[in-house]
Amino acid sequence: MGVVQGDQMVLNIGPQHPSTHGVLRLKVATDGEIVSDIVPVIGYLHRCFEKHCENSTYEQVIPFTDRCDYIASMNNNFGYVVAMEDLMEIKVPERVEYIRVIMAELNRIASHLLALGVYGLDVGAFTPFLYMFRDRERILDIFELTCGARLLYNYMWVGGVSHDLPVGFVETVYNFLDYFEPKVQEYNDILTYNKIFIERTADVGVLLPEVAISFGVSGPNLRGSGVKWDIRKEEPYSIYERFDFDVPIGQGLVGTTGDCWDRFHVRMLEMIESTKIIRQALKDIPTNGDVHQALPKKIRPPKGSIYRRTESPRGDLGYYIISDGSPQPYRLKMRSPAFTALSVLNEISRGWMLSDVIAVLGSLDIVLGEIDR
Amino acid sequence: MIKYLTTIWETVSTMLTGMGVTWRHMLAIRRDNVTLQYPEERWPRPERDIGFDHNKYNVIRSRLHVDIDDCIGCLKCERACPVDCIKIDTVKVPNRGEDIPNIRHKGITSFGTRKAMVVTRFDIDMTECCYCNLCVYPCPEECIYMTGGPNAEKHDIDYEFSEYDRNDLIYRFAKKVSGEDLENATTKPQGVEG
């Protein structure tokens, strides 16, 4: 008698499934309840971002970058304008730099709140989701106050920002931070250190640092595996070298380093680091200055190419822009952190149960708008 | 066995901690921080003073509006639009800056510019609009804006504009004139007819 080999069953998860975080289809080969292979099928949200950019002027690209990672639009704008300003050698005013950092970090908190809340939802905890969305709403109100939009901002422009800060903005953000910081403890009480949640996520989907690096995973997913790598520290762009903040890494507090719980916890710690950065920026921001001062009359970068990367809430977000001297980019390539995070899914969830795949997928915090572009 | 019991103990104790948080929320809740009864009540949109000329500069981007009497037909907004949702057609006027009453064309804008064009078509397809605000900035006459923008005094913020028919979402701002009237007004020199 040989070994009894059961038939493999192929199961489709998605594309319309609430826990696939968008329109993602997973072709899961299962043996009983054990997953033996996962093939992510992407492209349901493909909007030809890169080809569109070749046919639009440099200003018109910014609304398109909003729509890639629609949870963290400010950070997408940020990466693009940083690349464009380096290509055109524009020096932006101090006040603009501070505004951008404040906005990017607020957006990072908002994005992490969504990631953590929805992750709770994925593994069966509903209440934290409501609490986190309530607090995310406050950040969106701040954005609405500043630039008039709640999700797709088109706020950062090449050489400046679209609107100056409203009167009373600094107090509003201070109020928010005072409100928000104690809430993190609440989230920890209700979700992070809950034993049921720990049992569900600790030791599950362990992403080893070597695997993470070889797949090109970046951002909180990489830091959850214990690799201290943050573009804001390693290659400071804008004015990040002026701020004092830590890079939290996963230490395997309740399980193995690099498991789902570590990735979750790193995001929780990063929100606290972001509040630190915002507090320092609010303290130092110049009180006046024209935010439109460095806006170029016409955006016509010289011939050449540039690659700049920034730290978006999902990781290493890169823009590669080739200019042929015309008002439209010759080629624009976006390096998306969520794409590499998804590619590692098969590697780390093979051998786990089907319900753990959902937990692993949620902990990677992918945004399909950015994967498909 | 000990591990089993500690797991149970930890589960119960952390669950009680979490439930303590929800209890505190339940007790601290006030009447005014629960669900907003949307169609009856509306969330106040942020109003702000940013120190510009406009007393009440309201940045909220809701629907696009054009003051067509001020439009000079320069096509700058059409070119700025990333999704090409603005369509403009123009016809040259015979005498620059003169009113043409029979097609209700005003010759001079409120900024004092003498118009060289009659705008015969100014369509904005709001189903395509991506609310990026890029068309608003290049306008030399400040006549295209998002309501609730710099001209909050003229228009209330209006974010409820669903329609039963998709075609009703194409906003046609240009004045309706018959082709004959237009031809008469634009080809014949003024004052010679009759």
Chai-1 contact restraints between the chains, C-beta under 6 A:
chainA,res_idxA,chainB,res_idxB,connection_type,confidence,min_distance_angstrom,max_distance_angstrom,comment,restraint_id
A,S56,B,P82,contact,1.0,0.0,6.0,A-B,restraint_1
A,Q60,B,P82,contact,1.0,0.0,6.0,A-B,restraint_2
A,P63,B,P82,contact,1.0,0.0,6.0,A-B,restraint_3
A,P63,B,C130,contact,1.0,0.0,6.0,A-B,restraint_4
A,P63,B,C132,contact,1.0,0.0,6.0,A-B,restraint_5
A,T127,B,T22,contact,1.0,0.0,6.0,A-B,restraint_6
A,E144,B,P46,contact,1.0,0.0,6.0,A-B,restraint_7
A,L145,B,P46,contact,1.0,0.0,6.0,A-B,restraint_8
A,L145,B,R48,contact,1.0,0.0,6.0,A-B,restraint_9
A,G148,B,V59,contact,1.0,0.0,6.0,A-B,restraint_10
A,G148,B,I60,contact,1.0,0.0,6.0,A-B,restraint_11
A,G148,B,R61,contact,1.0,0.0,6.0,A-B,restraint_12
A,A149,B,R61,contact,1.0,0.0,6.0,A-B,restraint_13
A,N154,B,C132,contact,1.0,0.0,6.0,A-B,restraint_14
A,H163,B,V59,contact,1.0,0.0,6.0,A-B,restraint_15
A,D164,B,I50,contact,1.0,0.0,6.0,A-B,restraint_16
A,P166,B,R48,contact,1.0,0.0,6.0,A-B,restraint_17
A,P166,B,I50,contact,1.0,0.0,6.0,A-B,restraint_18
A,V167,B,D49,contact,1.0,0.0,6.0,A-B,restraint_19
A,E186,B,V21,contact,1.0,0.0,6.0,A-B,restraint_20
A,D189,B,T17,contact,1.0,0.0,6.0,A-B,restraint_21
A,D189,B,G18,contact,1.0,0.0,6.0,A-B,restraint_22
A,D189,B,V21,contact,1.0,0.0,6.0,A-B,restraint_23
A,I190,B,G18,contact,1.0,0.0,6.0,A-B,restraint_24
A,I190,B,V21,contact,1.0,0.0,6.0,A-B,restraint_25
A,Y193,B,T14,contact,1.0,0.0,6.0,A-B,restraint_26
A,N194,B,T14,contact,1.0,0.0,6.0,A-B,restraint_27
A,N194,B,G18,contact,1.0,0.0,6.0,A-B,restraint_28
A,K195,B,E10,contact,1.0,0.0,6.0,A-B,restraint_29
A,K195,B,T11,contact,1.0,0.0,6.0,A-B,restraint_30
A,K195,B,T14,contact,1.0,0.0,6.0,A-B,restraint_31
